[in-house]
Amino acid sequence: MTSQQFDSKIKKFSRINLIHRPTPFKKLEKLTAELGGPQIYIKREDLTGLAFGGNKSRKLEFIVPDLLKKKADVVITWASLQSNWCMQTAVVARMFGIHPILILHKTAGRLPGYDGNVLLDYILGAEIRYRVAGAGKIAITADALAAA
């Protein structure tokens, strides 16, 4: 697929501008020199300008218009403890007056703690529900989500 074909397809979806773009590429001079061959660059997604950045912000640009179209007053998402996705969802939800509910799964026996993204989730006023995963088990199931 060419970039023009991709642009044509993506324009069919509603999108809201939440981030600064394009984010720059930065050449990693030392690593490039050390490897002696390939030119190594990183994409500076930390410079999107939304909640410490990251590629998750790009998804939210397409999700938010759907929430607004449906007049949603709550958004529910889940991920692991300290999730950037959940924190960014909470930020964007609050920007648009939507109540965020975050289902954070953690390892059995591990205290959630009020630091990092969990602290930011609380500051943002997100409703947080913890789910515990036993050793080798998935914390979120359809039943657990329905019970939330």
C-alpha positions as CSV (number, residue, x, y, z in Angstrom):
1,M,0.0,0.0,0.0
2,T,1.4,3.4,-0.9
3,S,1.3,6.3,1.5
4,Q,-1.4,8.0,-0.7
5,Q,-3.6,4.9,-0.5
6,F,-3.1,4.8,3.3
7,D,-4.0,8.5,3.6
8,S,-7.1,7.9,1.6
9,K,-8.2,5.1,3.8
10,I,-7.4,6.8,7.1
11,K,-9.3,10.0,6.1
12,K,-12.5,8.0,6.2
13,F,-12.4,8.0,10.0
14,S,-13.1,10.9,12.3
15,R,-10.1,12.3,14.0
16,I,-9.4,14.9,16.6
17,N,-6.1,16.7,16.9
18,L,-4.6,15.9,20.3
19,I,-0.8,15.9,19.7
20,H,2.0,17.9,18.1
21,R,3.2,16.4,14.9
22,P,5.2,15.3,13.2
23,T,7.4,14.2,16.0
24,P,11.1,14.3,15.0
25,F,13.5,11.6,14.3
26,K,16.9,11.9,16.1
27,K,20.0,10.2,14.9
28,L,21.8,8.1,17.5
29,E,25.3,9.2,16.6
30,K,27.2,7.1,19.1
31,L,25.3,3.9,18.3
32,T,25.6,4.5,14.6
33,A,29.3,5.0,15.0
34,E,29.7,1.9,17.2
35,L,27.8,-0.3,14.8
36,G,29.8,1.1,11.9
37,G,27.1,0.4,9.3
38,P,23.5,1.2,9.6
39,Q,22.3,4.7,10.4
40,I,20.3,4.4,13.6
41,Y,17.4,6.9,14.4
42,I,14.7,7.0,17.0
43,K,11.3,8.5,16.7
44,R,10.8,11.1,19.5
45,E,7.2,10.1,20.5
46,D,7.9,11.6,23.9
47,L,7.4,15.0,22.2
48,T,3.7,14.6,21.3
49,G,2.8,17.0,24.0
50,L,0.1,14.9,25.6
51,A,0.7,13.3,29.0
52,F,4.4,12.5,28.5
53,G,3.8,11.4,24.9
54,G,3.9,8.0,23.3
55,N,2.3,6.3,20.5
56,K,-0.9,5.6,22.5
57,S,-1.9,9.3,21.9
58,R,-2.3,8.6,18.2
59,K,-5.0,5.9,18.9
60,L,-6.9,8.3,21.1
61,E,-7.2,10.8,18.2
62,F,-9.5,8.2,16.6
63,I,-11.3,6.9,19.7
64,V,-12.3,10.3,21.1
65,P,-14.5,11.4,18.1
66,D,-16.4,8.1,18.5
67,L,-16.9,8.8,22.2
68,L,-18.2,12.3,21.5
69,K,-20.4,11.2,18.6
70,K,-22.0,8.6,21.0
71,K,-22.3,11.2,23.8
72,A,-20.4,8.9,26.1
73,D,-20.0,10.1,29.6
74,V,-17.8,7.2,30.8
75,V,-14.9,5.4,29.1
76,I,-13.6,2.1,30.5
77,T,-10.2,0.7,29.6
78,W,-7.8,-1.7,31.2
79,A,-4.1,-2.7,31.2
80,S,-1.4,-3.5,33.6
81,L,-0.5,-1.5,36.7
82,Q,1.4,1.7,35.8
83,S,0.0,1.7,32.2
84,N,0.8,4.6,30.0
85,W,-2.3,3.8,27.9
86,C,-4.6,4.0,30.9
87,M,-3.1,7.3,32.1
88,Q,-3.3,8.9,28.7
89,T,-6.9,7.7,28.3
90,A,-7.7,9.3,31.7
91,V,-6.1,12.6,30.6
92,V,-8.0,12.7,27.3
93,A,-11.3,11.7,29.0
94,R,-11.0,14.5,31.5
95,M,-10.2,17.0,28.6
96,F,-13.6,16.2,27.2
97,G,-15.6,15.8,30.4
98,I,-15.8,12.0,30.2
99,H,-15.4,10.0,33.4
100,P,-12.5,7.5,33.1
101,I,-12.7,4.0,34.7
102,L,-9.4,2.2,34.7
103,I,-9.2,-1.5,35.4
104,L,-5.6,-2.1,36.4
105,H,-4.3,-5.6,36.8
106,K,-1.5,-6.4,39.1
107,T,0.5,-9.4,40.2
108,A,-0.9,-11.2,43.3
109,G,0.8,-10.0,46.5
110,R,2.1,-6.8,44.9
111,L,0.7,-3.6,46.4
112,P,-0.4,-1.0,43.9
113,G,1.4,1.9,45.5
114,Y,0.6,5.6,44.8
115,D,3.4,6.5,42.5
116,G,4.1,6.8,38.8
117,N,1.1,6.5,36.5
118,V,-1.1,5.2,39.3
119,L,-0.5,8.5,41.2
120,L,-1.3,10.5,38.1
121,D,-4.5,8.3,37.5
122,Y,-5.6,9.3,41.0
123,I,-4.8,13.0,40.5
124,L,-6.8,12.9,37.3
125,G,-9.8,11.6,39.3
126,A,-10.0,8.4,37.4
127,E,-12.0,5.6,39.0
128,I,-9.5,2.8,39.5
129,R,-10.5,-0.8,40.0
130,Y,-7.7,-3.4,40.6
131,R,-7.8,-6.9,39.5
132,V,-5.3,-9.5,40.7
133,A,-3.6,-12.0,38.4
134,G,-2.4,-15.2,40.1
135,A,0.9,-16.7,39.0
136,G,0.8,-17.4,35.3
137,K,-2.9,-16.2,34.9
138,I,-4.5,-13.4,33.0
139,A,-6.0,-10.8,35.3
140,I,-8.8,-9.6,33.0
141,T,-11.4,-11.9,31.7
142,A,-14.8,-11.2,30.2
143,D,-16.4,-12.3,33.5
144,A,-14.2,-10.0,35.5
145,L,-14.9,-7.1,33.2
146,A,-18.6,-7.7,33.4
147,A,-18.4,-7.7,37.2
148,A,-16.6,-4.4,37.2
